[in-house]
């Protein structure tokens, strides 16, 4: 929860994480270092053949070390094995580093989401099309 608050500037109730894990265990990925969570990815299946990234965060001191890429690569592989056709996500308009990261991983901005976040900031909807493995 602290990682989400610091990295994503959102504050979600603790039971949300358990619910997401329950909905799709394979879509809840955690990166650890010496028993401490340094990154995670929480995703769900939101429609037939479509996955949605709800949260992806890496602790600031551990960024630019390939942790986010490992999480994303593992998740995309799992989606392909399960026959998913696309993955969607939302990202803050001001989060240029995240937008660049997602573009490097094949996501494209499809449209703008006005006042999407709880603090009123807008976001972008991004989608990656994948094929079955």
C-alpha atoms as a printed R data frame, in Angstrom:
    type eleno elety resid chain resno       x       y       z
1   ATOM     1    CA   UNK     A     1   0.000   0.000   0.000
2   ATOM     2    CA   UNK     A     2   2.870   2.356   0.781
3   ATOM     3    CA   UNK     A     3   4.379   1.650  -2.633
4   ATOM     4    CA   UNK     A     4   1.084   2.509  -4.360
5   ATOM     5    CA   UNK     A     5   0.675   5.693  -2.357
6   ATOM     6    CA   UNK     A     6   4.237   6.846  -3.091
7   ATOM     7    CA   UNK     A     7   4.449   5.728  -6.730
8   ATOM     8    CA   UNK     A     8   0.911   6.114  -8.014
9   ATOM     9    CA   UNK     A     9  -0.334   8.868  -5.689
10  ATOM    10    CA   UNK     A    10  -3.449   6.850  -4.866
11  ATOM    11    CA   UNK     A    11  -4.748   5.509  -1.563
12  ATOM    12    CA   UNK     A    12  -6.771   2.302  -1.852
13  ATOM    13    CA   UNK     A    13  -8.340   0.252   0.961
14  ATOM    14    CA   UNK     A    14  -6.330  -2.846   1.996
15  ATOM    15    CA   UNK     A    15  -9.053  -5.291   0.956
16  ATOM    16    CA   UNK     A    16  -8.757  -4.113  -2.664
17  ATOM    17    CA   UNK     A    17  -5.379  -5.860  -3.007
18  ATOM    18    CA   UNK     A    18  -6.805  -9.107  -1.646
19  ATOM    19    CA   UNK     A    19  -9.776  -8.853  -3.995
20  ATOM    20    CA   UNK     A    20  -7.537  -8.327  -7.021
21  ATOM    21    CA   UNK     A    21  -5.388 -11.287  -5.994
22  ATOM    22    CA   UNK     A    22  -8.519 -13.406  -5.603
23  ATOM    23    CA   UNK     A    23  -9.884 -12.401  -9.041
24  ATOM    24    CA   UNK     A    24  -6.762 -13.543 -10.906
25  ATOM    25    CA   UNK     A    25  -3.760 -14.821  -8.936
26  ATOM    26    CA   UNK     A    26  -1.577 -14.983 -12.062
27  ATOM    27    CA   UNK     A    27  -2.223 -11.290 -12.629
28  ATOM    28    CA   UNK     A    28  -0.817 -10.280  -9.243
29  ATOM    29    CA   UNK     A    29   2.978 -10.239  -9.542
30  ATOM    30    CA   UNK     A    30   5.393  -9.173  -6.820
31  ATOM    31    CA   UNK     A    31   9.118  -8.363  -7.016
32  ATOM    32    CA   UNK     A    32  11.025  -8.715  -3.762
33  ATOM    33    CA   UNK     A    33  14.520  -7.987  -2.544
34  ATOM    34    CA   UNK     A    34  15.553  -9.584   0.764
35  ATOM    35    CA   UNK     A    35  11.902 -10.099   1.676
36  ATOM    36    CA   UNK     A    36  10.893  -6.496   0.985
37  ATOM    37    CA   UNK     A    37   8.414  -5.656  -1.788
38  ATOM    38    CA   UNK     A    38  10.181  -3.436  -4.316
39  ATOM    39    CA   UNK     A    39   7.671  -3.706  -7.142
40  ATOM    40    CA   UNK     A    40   4.364  -5.228  -8.080
41  ATOM    41    CA   UNK     A    41   1.779  -5.492 -10.797
42  ATOM    42    CA   UNK     A    42  -1.952  -6.021 -10.222
43  ATOM    43    CA   UNK     A    43  -4.091  -7.019 -13.191
44  ATOM    44    CA   UNK     A    44  -7.496  -8.520 -13.939
45  ATOM    45    CA   UNK     A    45  -9.350 -10.071 -16.838
46  ATOM    46    CA   UNK     A    46 -11.953  -7.418 -17.629
47  ATOM    47    CA   UNK     A    47 -13.558  -8.931 -20.728
48  ATOM    48    CA   UNK     A    48 -13.186 -12.102 -22.796
49  ATOM    49    CA   UNK     A    49  -9.708 -12.010 -24.330
50  ATOM    50    CA   UNK     A    50  -8.791  -8.764 -22.596
51  ATOM    51    CA   UNK     A    51  -6.647  -8.072 -19.533
52  ATOM    52    CA   UNK     A    52  -6.351  -4.805 -17.673
53  ATOM    53    CA   UNK     A    53  -3.370  -3.541 -15.714
54  ATOM    54    CA   UNK     A    54  -4.769  -1.878 -12.612
55  ATOM    55    CA   UNK     A    55  -1.462  -1.006 -10.980
56  ATOM    56    CA   UNK     A    56   2.234  -1.295 -11.777
57  ATOM    57    CA   UNK     A    57   4.738   0.259  -9.415
58  ATOM    58    CA   UNK     A    58   8.436  -0.061  -8.635
59  ATOM    59    CA   UNK     A    59   9.937   1.537  -5.538
60  ATOM    60    CA   UNK     A    60  11.887   4.674  -6.535
61  ATOM    61    CA   UNK     A    61  15.351   3.447  -5.422
62  ATOM    62    CA   UNK     A    62  14.901   0.296  -7.525
63  ATOM    63    CA   UNK     A    63  13.736   1.901 -10.763
64  ATOM    64    CA   UNK     A    64  15.704   1.622 -14.005
65  ATOM    65    CA   UNK     A    65  17.021  -1.799 -13.010
66  ATOM    66    CA   UNK     A    66  14.703  -3.880 -15.206
67  ATOM    67    CA   UNK     A    67  12.206  -4.794 -12.481
68  ATOM    68    CA   UNK     A    68   9.225  -3.233 -14.267
69  ATOM    69    CA   UNK     A    69  10.295  -4.891 -17.504
70  ATOM    70    CA   UNK     A    70  10.495  -8.292 -15.788
71  ATOM    71    CA   UNK     A    71   7.015  -7.830 -14.325
72  ATOM    72    CA   UNK     A    72   5.557  -6.677 -17.656
73  ATOM    73    CA   UNK     A    73   7.277  -9.412 -19.684
74  ATOM    74    CA   UNK     A    74   6.047 -12.100 -17.297
75  ATOM    75    CA   UNK     A    75   2.518 -10.719 -17.411
76  ATOM    76    CA   UNK     A    76   2.392 -10.406 -21.225
77  ATOM    77    CA   UNK     A    77   3.652 -13.988 -21.513
78  ATOM    78    CA   UNK     A    78   0.899 -15.183 -19.142
79  ATOM    79    CA   UNK     A    79  -1.703 -13.296 -21.177
80  ATOM    80    CA   UNK     A    80  -0.472 -14.832 -24.425
81  ATOM    81    CA   UNK     A    81  -0.553 -18.352 -22.936
82  ATOM    82    CA   UNK     A    82  -4.147 -17.730 -21.836
83  ATOM    83    CA   UNK     A    83  -5.131 -16.536 -25.313
84  ATOM    84    CA   UNK     A    84  -5.645 -12.891 -24.421
85  ATOM    85    CA   UNK     A    85  -5.854 -10.577 -27.427
86  ATOM    86    CA   UNK     A    86  -5.147  -7.264 -25.729
87  ATOM    87    CA   UNK     A    87  -4.041  -5.571 -22.526
88  ATOM    88    CA   UNK     A    88  -5.278  -2.144 -21.509
89  ATOM    89    CA   UNK     A    89  -4.278   0.320 -18.815
90  ATOM    90    CA   UNK     A    90  -4.602   3.909 -17.719
91  ATOM    91    CA   UNK     A    91  -1.699   6.215 -16.952
92  ATOM    92    CA   UNK     A    92  -1.470   9.763 -15.609
93  ATOM    93    CA   UNK     A    93  -0.804  12.372 -18.279
94  ATOM    94    CA   UNK     A    94   2.021  13.783 -16.166
95  ATOM    95    CA   UNK     A    95   3.777  10.419 -15.742
96  ATOM    96    CA   UNK     A    96   6.071  10.734 -18.741
97  ATOM    97    CA   UNK     A    97   8.438   8.006 -17.536
98  ATOM    98    CA   UNK     A    98   5.569   5.509 -17.295
99  ATOM    99    CA   UNK     A    99   4.226   6.531 -20.707
100 ATOM   100    CA   UNK     A   100   7.678   5.947 -22.247
101 ATOM   101    CA   UNK     A   101   7.924   2.596 -20.422
102 ATOM   102    CA   UNK     A   102   4.554   1.422 -21.728
103 ATOM   103    CA   UNK     A   103   5.348   2.569 -25.269
104 ATOM   104    CA   UNK     A   104   8.617   0.587 -25.148
105 ATOM   105    CA   UNK     A   105   6.506  -2.434 -24.264
106 ATOM   106    CA   UNK     A   106   4.176  -2.003 -27.238
107 ATOM   107    CA   UNK     A   107   1.321  -0.002 -25.711
108 ATOM   108    CA   UNK     A   108  -0.277   2.815 -27.692
109 ATOM   109    CA   UNK     A   109  -2.305   5.764 -26.438
110 ATOM   110    CA   UNK     A   110  -5.859   5.321 -27.682
111 ATOM   111    CA   UNK     A   111  -7.615   8.260 -26.051
112 ATOM   112    CA   UNK     A   112  -7.569  10.846 -23.261
113 ATOM   113    CA   UNK     A   113  -9.458  10.428 -19.975
114 ATOM   114    CA   UNK     A   114 -10.380  13.846 -18.597
115 ATOM   115    CA   UNK     A   115 -10.210  14.210 -14.779
116 ATOM   116    CA   UNK     A   116  -9.684  10.439 -14.429
117 ATOM   117    CA   UNK     A   117  -7.746  10.339 -11.151
118 ATOM   118    CA   UNK     A   118  -9.034  11.139  -7.665
119 ATOM   119    CA   UNK     A   119  -7.005  14.376  -7.588
120 ATOM   120    CA   UNK     A   120  -8.582  15.506 -10.875
121 ATOM   121    CA   UNK     A   121  -5.627  14.803 -13.151
122 ATOM   122    CA   UNK     A   122  -6.371  13.420 -16.582
123 ATOM   123    CA   UNK     A   123  -5.014  10.186 -17.927
124 ATOM   124    CA   UNK     A   124  -4.455   8.239 -21.107
125 ATOM   125    CA   UNK     A   125  -5.989   4.908 -22.031
126 ATOM   126    CA   UNK     A   126  -3.270   2.704 -23.525
127 ATOM   127    CA   UNK     A   127  -3.685  -0.657 -25.269
128 ATOM   128    CA   UNK     A   128  -1.302  -3.388 -26.348
129 ATOM   129    CA   UNK     A   129  -2.485  -5.997 -28.861
130 ATOM   130    CA   UNK     A   130  -1.012  -9.451 -28.394
131 ATOM   131    CA   UNK     A   131  -1.365 -12.810 -30.040
132 ATOM   132    CA   UNK     A   132  -1.879 -16.218 -28.475
133 ATOM   133    CA   UNK     A   133   1.249 -18.219 -27.754
